[in-house]
């Protein structure tokens, strides 16, 4: 099999694929952030301030 695609063709194909996927990826990230805020503090070890400890 002979590959007749050029680097320019490949770059254009990758760019088009990314542009098509970006809206979906953005929405998934937004939903993850909303879920983190909904579930409140301490729901994950993703960082931020730790829950206070009384000594």
C-alpha positions as CSV (number, residue, x, y, z in Angstrom):
1,X,0.0,0.0,0.0
2,X,1.3,3.5,-0.9
3,X,0.7,6.4,1.4
4,X,-0.1,9.4,-0.7
5,X,-1.0,11.8,2.1
6,X,1.3,14.6,2.8
7,X,2.3,16.1,6.2
8,X,0.0,19.0,5.3
9,X,-2.9,16.7,4.7
10,X,-2.3,14.9,8.0
11,X,-2.0,18.2,9.9
12,X,-5.3,19.4,8.4
13,X,-7.0,16.2,9.3
14,X,-5.8,16.3,12.9
15,X,-6.9,20.0,13.2
16,X,-10.3,19.3,11.8
17,X,-10.8,16.3,14.2
18,X,-9.7,18.4,17.1
19,X,-12.1,21.3,16.2
20,X,-14.9,18.8,15.9
21,X,-14.2,17.3,19.3
22,X,-13.4,20.5,21.3
23,X,-17.1,21.4,22.0
24,X,-17.8,17.9,23.4
25,X,-14.6,17.9,25.5
26,X,-15.4,21.4,26.9
27,X,-18.9,20.3,27.9
28,X,-17.5,17.2,29.6
29,X,-15.0,19.3,31.6
30,X,-17.7,21.8,32.6
31,X,-19.9,18.9,33.8
32,X,-17.1,17.5,35.8
33,X,-16.5,20.9,37.5
34,X,-20.3,21.3,38.2
35,X,-20.3,17.8,39.7
36,X,-17.4,18.7,42.0
37,X,-19.1,21.8,43.2
38,X,-22.4,19.9,43.7
39,X,-20.9,17.2,45.8
40,X,-19.2,19.7,48.1
41,X,-15.8,19.7,49.8
42,X,-14.0,16.6,50.6
43,X,-15.6,14.6,47.8
44,X,-12.3,14.0,46.1
45,X,-8.5,14.4,46.7
46,X,-8.2,16.7,43.7
47,X,-6.5,19.4,45.7
48,X,-7.7,22.6,47.2
49,X,-7.9,23.2,50.9
50,X,-8.1,20.2,53.2
51,X,-11.0,19.9,55.6
52,X,-10.3,21.5,58.9
53,X,-9.2,19.2,61.8
54,X,-9.9,20.2,65.4
55,X,-7.1,19.3,67.9
